[in-house]
Amino acid sequence: MLVGGRLCYGGDYNPEQWPAEVWQQDVELMRQAGVTLVTVGVFAWSRLEPAPGRYTLDWLDQVLDLLHDGGVQVALATPTASPPPWFSLAHPGALPVTADGVRLHHGSRDTYCAAAPAYRAAARRITGVLAERYARHPAVALWHVHNEYGATCHCRYAEAGFRRWLRDRHGDLDALNDAWTTSFWSQHYSDWAQVSTPRATQYLPNPTQTLDFRRYWSDELLSAYAEQRDLLRAANPAVPVTTNYVLGDWVPVDHGRWATEVDLVAVDHYPSDAGPAAEEQTALAADLARGWARHGAPRRAGPTADGRADAWLLMESAPNLIYTPGRMHTREPGRMARHSLAHVARGSRGAMFFQWRAPRGGAELFHSALVPHAGPDSRVFREAVALGGMLDRIAEVDAGAVEASVAIGWDAASGWALQQRGLPTDRLSHHDEVAATHRALWRAGYTCDPVLPGDPLDRYALLVLPALYLASDATAGWVHDYVHGGGHLVVGYLSGVADEHARIRLGGYPGAFRDVLGVRVEEFHPLADDDEIPLTGGGTGRLWSETVHLAGAEPVRAYAAGALAGSPAVTRHRYGDGVAWYVSTRPDDTTHRSLLTGAALAAGARPACPGAPDGVEAVRRRGPGASWLFLLNHTDRAQRVPATGTDLITGAVAETGLTLPAGQVAVVRERADA
């Protein structure tokens, strides 16, 4: 969704934290910054309903009217991520219980159990009140349900919900016992009452039980979202509904599967590294959001879904801070704009922030904000004004879809399964392997679409599957058909090893993909933290190595030392009309880039801007009759880029190339004959 023909720009606005005289100042500053959309009410439940059934909405009426009169539209939130004190006191059974059996107490956000009937009923009531009053308010352009779904619980309501979910998934106890391999350690269940959530236990928990618990919570939280969404849609089907995804290994939400249930995929992203990895993390998060949006687009349930299939929205980011472990890093001048436009380059319909105005107190009193504690006379606000102008000048790019010819497999369940204890090493991570693959291709200039197993692959020259640990028979068939029909495939270690129930596929690894890859892995050899194993042709492998036997494939690189010396490390296999590569270790970044670039070129994939210097990120969006090349200079010196057209930001015309100053961004409307 565009807001009045402009990209979404703004962030979370919390007027309930400020006296009314500040509100008019805020609207004036928003106009100055070019803000088009703000999220209101995310954590305002105690101000909206200070006592059960008693609603105080006059202040919200005034705020929405002020924003509308100021030309700012609203993503009106349901406040259900932070129940008020009265609710917790009245319904102590709805407070969450940890895996250790400890019941948590009110005092933070997300202190509730989403499976508790009292919580769900209260959430529906406040949502219904907001829907009835504001569904047709002219300021409301979007409904923002809840905030960052992800809180879990082990209370009696969650346990009962988990059992119901297991009955629906497995049917009966015989199927559950088979899926969970309960003959191991005398875990066979003879009555549903014996089945519980995976509580803290003596040693290793059942891996399939914990995997199914993650799946259950993804579905339970989605059900909670859908209840609110349906109330809001019924009140006014013309207003789209979404919720903001939070990223992280701890989150028990399958965001790709949720994409069919939201009208607009919306993502919160906070890089965790202050160095160059921040740019890599930004690109990956944006590509993941676009991949989820593309997955959901053909089946999206919302009646108001509009525009591009890959459209999504950056709902939250931090204006001037990067939150690294243990400290807050101040973003260097220009970095806020560069990160924001990196998201827009990769499909976002704008750039939103948490938050508009920094609070005077509370748990996040030092959280980043567009209006910092120093006020509008500050570098941060001046950069916010400049960013608003940039977004206004490039609004036409929203018509363009992002071009990508490489797909990377992403699977939430594989990520959850590789978090289990008892694996060959505790350093395994589906997300880390996806990030390493994405990083290598990003540095080589390739734009990638993350895809979920089963997604259409006809538009991609190359598919890469990093640590796709779980593979059902349907997933195996999806890969087989792609390669046999002429696709090019790169598979990383620990892919296809287990089925969808985390049971090992017997006969040799990588189980589901052996025939396509033309290899049979007999044995794993995890490496120590500081170990490296040299490869023929240069470079090293880290983290992992394997005893690989050829079964039709040809060796590309071998291990060059140790017990595996001379054994295949990287292989290539012609299968049907396609080609499948297997990489049995984690190559160093340079080697990884070389291998993936070679596979991409052989498949016919090309970078977005061949010839762009290292450190200059290039992404192309293409629409009817036009294309736009985003160029982001992440280096500390000017760079010459082979681009021709008009830079929408500066108005400069590039005839034979463009010189991009250090740390700056260009959005080039390309010449039709370029």
N, C-alpha and C positions, 0 to 999 in steps of 0.2 A: 504494500500500500504506500502510495505517495500521500503527502499531506498538502493539499492545495497545489498539486503539481510540483512540490518541492520534496527533497529527500528528508527523511526523519532526522531531526537533530534536537538534542536536549538531554533529558535524563530524569532520574527520580527526584521529585519535588515533594518536600515534607512540610507543608505550611502549618500543620498542627504543632510543629516544634517552635513556631515563631509567633509573636504578637501580630495582630491584624495590620498594624501600620507598616510592617515589613512587606506585606503581600504586594502592595502597589509598587514598591521599589523593585521587587523581584520581577514583576511583569515588565516594567520599563527596562530593566537590565536584560531580560530575555529578548525583548524586541531589538535591543542594541546588538546582542550577540547573534541574532538571526535564528533563534530557537523556534522550532515548528511544533514540537511534541514533548510533553512531559508526562511522566507516570505519577499518579497521585493516589495516596491512600494505602500503600503497600503494608505499612505497619501501624495503621490508625484504628484498629478495632476498638481499643479501649476508649478512644475519643468518639467513635461513631456509635458505640453501644456501651455506655459507662455502667449499665446495670442490665440484668437480663430483660430483654424486651423493651427497654427504654432507649430510644434512638435520638441522638442529637446531631442533626444533619444541616442545620442552618449555616454553620461555618463552611461546610463543603459546598453548599449552594453558592455562597459568596465567592469562594475560590474559583469554582468553575465559571461563574459569570465573569469574573475579572479576567481570567485567562482567555475566555472566548472574546471578550471585548478587545483584548490585546492582540488578537490574531494567533494565539497559541492553542493548539488542540491537545486533547488529553487521552492518555491510555489509563482508563480508570481501573484501579486494582481492587480485587477482593482481598481483605486483610487477613486471610485465614492462616497465614504462616506464623502468626503471633497472637494466640488467644489472650484475652485480658485476664487480669488476676481473678476476677469473680468467677470466671469459667473454671479455672483450675481448682479453686476452693470448693465450688459446687460439684465438680466431677473429678475427684482425685483418681478414679479408675481410668480416666482418659489421659493421665500423665504417662510418659513413656517408661518402659522397663528395659534395662540393658541386658546383654547376653549373660551377665553375672547375676541377674535377678535383682538389681538395684533400681528402685523407682526414682526417677529424676524429679526435681521440683521446679516450680515456676521461678523465673528469673532471667531467662534468655528467650530468644526467638526459637521456634521449632520445638517447643516443649509441649508435645501432644502426641497421641497415637492416631494415625489416620485411619486405623481399623476400628476405633472406638465409636460405637453408635452415637454417643452424646456429642462427640466432636463433629461427626459428619452432619448431624442434625443442626447443630449450631452454625456450621459453615454454610449449610443450605439456607438457613434463615437470614443471615446477614447478606448473603448473595442475593436472595430474593428481594430484600428491602432495597438494595442498591439498584437492582435491575428495574424494579417498579418505578423508582424515582428518577433515574438518570438514563434509561435506555434510549430516550429520544432527546436528550439534552444536546444542543448543537455543538458543544465543545468536545463531546465524546466521540473519538475516532477509532478507538480500539479498547477492547476489554483485556485486562492483564490479570489472569487468574493466579492467586496465591503468589508464592515467590520461591524459586529454586527448590522444587520438589526433590526430596532425597532422605528425609528423616525416617528411620525405621524403629521397630519396637519388638519386644518379645513378651508382651503382656498376654492375658488370657484371650483378649479379643483378636490379637494377631495370631495366636496359636489356633484358634477356631477358624479364622480366615484362611490360614495356611492349609489346614486339613481340607477345607472345602475346595481350595484351589488344586490341591493334589488329587482329590477325587475327580475333578473335571479334567485334569491333565492326563492322569494315568488310568482312571476308570476304577480299578479295584486293587486290593492289596497285593495280589499276585504280580500284577504289572509293576506296582511300586517297588516291591522287593526285588524284582528283576532289574529294574532301572537303577536302583540304588546299590545293587550287589550286596544285599544285607546278609548273605551267608557268610560274609567276612566279619570276624569278631563278634559272632553271635548276635547280630542286629536284626534278625528276621522278625517282622511284625505280624502278629496274629489278630490284632484289633486296632481300629483307627485311633482309639483312645491312647494307644501307646506312642503315637507319632507326635512329636513336638517340634518346636522351632529349634534350630541348632544352638543350644545354650552352651555356655562355657563348660568344658568337659576335661577329663583327666589328661588326654593326650591328643591324638589327631582326630578331628571330627570326620564324619562321612562326607567326602567331597561332593557327591551328587546332592546330598541333602542341603549343603550350604549353597550350591549352585541353584537349586530349585527355590531356595529361600530368597535369593536375589531376584529371580524371575517373578516369584510371587509378589514381592514388594513393588517391582516395576508395574505389575498389573493392578495391584491394590491402589497405588498412588494415581495411576491413570484413571481408575474408576472414580476416585475422589475428584480429580480434575473434571472428568466428564459430567459429573453431577452438577457442578457449578456452570460449566460451559452450556449445558442444555437449558438451564434456567435463563442464562443471558441471551442465548439465541432465540428462545421463545419470546423474550421481551422485545427484541428488535433484530430480525435476521440480517439486516443490512450492516450491522457493526461486527467486524471480525473479532475472533476470540483467540487468545494465545496464552502461553505461560512461558516463563524464562528458564531455559535449561542451564543448569550449573554443571561445569565440567570437573572431572576428577575421578580417580580410581575408586574412591569411597562411595560414589553415587550409584545406588541400585536402580538406575533408570536406563532402559534401553531407548535412547533418544531417537534412534532411527525408526523404531517401531512406533513411537509416539507421533511421528511426523504425519501419520494419516489422520490424526485426531485434532490437530491444531490448524487454524486458518493461515497461520504464518509461523514458521519456525523462528524462534527468538532465543538468542544465546548470550550468556554472560561470559566475558573472557578477561582474565587477569593473568598476564605473564608472570612466571615465577623466577625469571633470571634477568639480571640487569644488563648482561652483556649481549653479544650478537644473537644468542639463543632467543631473546625476546622477540626478535623479528621472525625467527623460524617458528616459534610457538604461535605467534599471531597468524601467520599464513596457514599453519595446520588447523588451528581452531576455526578459521574462516572456511577452509575447504571442507572440514567435517560438517559444519553447519549447512553448507551448500549441498553436500552429499545427502544429508538427512532430508533436506527440503526436496531434492530431486527424487529421492525414494518415495516420499509421501505424496508428491504432486499428482500422479495419475489416480490415486485413490483417496485424495484428501476429502474428508467428509464435509468440511465447512461450505455452506452455500455462498460465502462471500470471498472465497479464494479467487485471486485475480492475478493477471500478469504472468511473469516468467515462471517456468517450472522450477528454476533454481533459486528463486527469491527467498531471502531470509532477512533477519534484522539483528544487528548487534544491539542488544537491549541494555547491557551494562559493560562499562570498562572504567578504569581509573584515569581521570584527566592528567594528573601530574605526578603520579606515584607508580612504582612497580613494587609489588609486595614480594620480596625475596625472603627466604627463611631467616627469621631473626631480626630483620630490619626493613624499613621502608626506604626505597631508593627513589630520589627525585629524578623524574624524566628530564633529559637534556632539552634545551629549547628546540622546538620543531618536531620532537619525537611524538608528541601527542597527535599532531596532524598526520604524520607519516603512518603511524599505526592505524589511525582512524581510516585514512584513505586506502590502506592495505585491505581492510575489511570491505570497503565499498568496491574496490577492484575485484574482489572475489565474490561479489554477489549481494552484499548487504544493501538494504534499502535505506541506509543512513548510518549514523553513529550516535549512540546514546551512552550516557554516563551515569554512574553512581558516584556522586549525586550533584544536585544543583548547588546547594548552599551547605557549607561545612557546619555541623552542629556545634553548640557551645558545650554540650555535655553528652553523657551516654556512653555506651560501650565502644562505639566507633567514632569518638570525638576527633580523632586525627585521620579519619578516612579522607581520601582525596575528594575534591569538589571543584566545580567550575567557578564558583564564587568561594574562594578560600577564606580562612580566618582573617587574612589581610584585607579582604574586601575587593571591590572591582578595580581599585588602583593597584594592580598586581600583574606580574608576568602571566600568570595562569589565565586570568580573565582576558587579558589582551590576546593571548593565543586562542582562547575560546571564540572571541569575536572574529579573528582572522580565519579560524576553521569554519565558522558559520558562513563567511563570505565564499570560501572555497567550495563548500558543499552546494551553495546556491548556484555557483557558476557551472558546476558539472552535473546538474540534475538530469540533463538529457541522457546520461549514461544508463539510467535505470531501464531504458528500453532494451539494453543489450544483455544477452546471456554470456556467461563466462565460457571461453573455449578451453577444453581440456581433452587430450587424446590418450591420457594415461589414467587408469583406474587403480586404486589401492583398496584391497579388501579390509573392511572394518566389521568387527563382530563383538558386541558387548559381552555376550556369554563366554566367548573365548577369553576375554579379558578377566572376567570373574573367575573362570576355571583356573587360570594361571596364577591367581592370587592364593590358591590353596597351599597349605603346608604339606610337606611330604613329597614335593617334586624334586627332580635331580639337583636343582640349585634354587636358592631362594631369590635369585636375581632375574627370574623370568617375568616378562611383562609384554602383553600384546600391545599395549599403548606405546611402550618404549620402542618396540620393533616397528610399529607403524610410523612413529616419529622419526626413527633412523632412516627408514625408506623415504619418507616425505622430505626429510632434510637433504638427502643426497640428490633427489630429483629437483628440489627447490633451488639448490645451489647451482644445478646445471641449467636452470631456466625453464623447467617444465612445470606446467600447471596440472594438478592432479585432482580427480574427482574420487573421494572415498565412496565405495559402494558396499551394500550389504549383500550377503549371499542370496542369490536369486534375482538380483536386480538385472535389468537388460544391459547387455554389454556390446551391442552392435555398433555403438559410436566410438569404441575405444580400440586403439591399435595394440595396447599393452595392458595386461592385468598383472598386478603384483599382490601376492598374498603373504604378508609377514606374520608368522606365528599364528596362523589361523588354526588354532589347536583343535577346536571342535568342528567336525564335519559330518553332517547327516548324509544319508544316501542321496537326498535331493541336492545337497551342496556338491557332493562328488559328481553327480550328473550335470550340474550347472557348469562346473569346471571342464569336465570331459567334452561337453557339447561346444563350449567356447573354443577350445584348442583344436578339436577335431574339425571344426568348421573354418579354421584358418587364423584363429587368434594366437597372439604371442603371450606367454605366461612366464612369470618368475615367481617361484615358490621359495619361501624362507624356511629355515629349520623349525621343527616343532609344529608343522602344519599337517592337518589331516590325521593326526596321531590318535585321536579319540572320537567317539561318536557323540551325538547330542546329549547323551547322559554321562559324559566324561568317562566312558568305558573304553579301554584301549582296543584298538583294531589290531587283531592278531595277524601274524605272518610276516612281520617286518614293517618298519616305518618307511615312508610317511603314509601308512595305512590307506586312506581314501584316495590318494593321488599317485600311488606307486606306478600304475600302468601308464598314466599320462606322462609321468616324469622319466620312466624307464630306469628307475633305480630301486634298490632295496637296501635300507639302512638296518644294520644288524645291532649296533650298539652305540649308546651315547657316551661322550667324554666331555662333561662340563669342565670348564677351565676356572682356575682360581681368579680372584679379583684382578690381580696384576699380571696374569699370564697372557702371553701372546704366542701364536703359532704361525711361523712364516708360510707364505704361499708361493708356489712357483709363479714366475712372472712378476713378482714384487708384491708388496703389501703383506698384511697380517690378518689373521682371524682372532677374535676375542670371544670371551664368554662361553663359547660352545664349540664342540667339534664332534664328528661322527665317523663311524666305520661305514663307508658307503660302497656298495657293490653295484657295478653297472649291469643293467638288464635291458640293454638296447640304447641307452644314452651314450654320449661320447664325453670324455673329460675335457674341461676347459681350463681349470686350474687344479693343482693337487696340493696336498700338504707337503711341506718341504723339510720337515724335521720331526724328530721324536718317533714314537711308536707308529704314527700314522703316515710317516714319510712315504711318498709315492702314491698314497691312496687319493681317490678323487675328493676334491673339496667343492668344486663348482662343476656342474654338468649341463649338457644341452641335449635335447631329444626331439627329433621330428616325430610328430604324432598326428596322423591324418593330414590335414592341410596346414597345420599350425606347428609351432615350436614351443617347447617347454623347458625352462631352465630351473635347476635346483641349486640352492646356496646353503651349504650345511654348516655354516659358521656365521658369526657377525663380523663382516669385513670392517677394517678401519674406514673412516669416512672417505678418504681419497679413493681407496679401492672400491668401496661401495658405489660411489659416484661413477667410477669408470665402468663397472659391470652393468649398472642400470642404464647408463647412457648408451652403452653398446647394444643392450637389448632393445632399448627404445628406438634407436636409429635403425636397427635391423627390422623392427616392426613397422617402420614408416612414420613414427612419431617425431615431431620437431618441437624445439623450444618456442615460446611465444615470440621472442625477439632474438633470433640467432645473431650473434655478434655483440650482444649486450655485455659489458664488462662484468667481471665478478663483483658482487656487492650491489649490483643494480637489479632490483626485482622488477620483472616485466610480466604483466597480465593483460590479456586482450578480452574485451567484451564486444560482442557483435550483435547488432540488431538489424531490422529491416532497412537496407540501403545505407548502413553506416557501421563503422567500427571505431572503437576507442582503445588506445594502448595506454595503460597505466605504467608509469616508470617511477620507481622509488629508489633514490640513491641512499643506500645505507652506509656509505663510506664517508670519510672525512676529507674528501677532495672532489673537485669537479670531475665529471665523467662524460665522455662523448658517446652518444647512443645513436645507432642507425635507425632513426625514425623520421617520418615525413608527415606533415600535417600542421594543425593549429593546436597549440596548447590552450586548453580551456581555462586554465588557472591564470596565466599571464597574458594571453592573447598573442604570444609570439608565434610566428610562422616558421616552421622548420622545412627547408627545401632539400638539403642534402644530409641532414642529421641534426641532432639536438645536443647542446651542452647543458648538462644538468648539474647545478651547483651542489656542493657537499650538503648532505642531509635533506635535500629538497625533493619535491614531487612534481611530476608533470602528468597531465591527462590529455593525450594527443588524439584529437579527432582526425583520423587518418584520411589521407587523400584517397579518393575512389580508385585511382590508378596505381596506388602504392603496392 
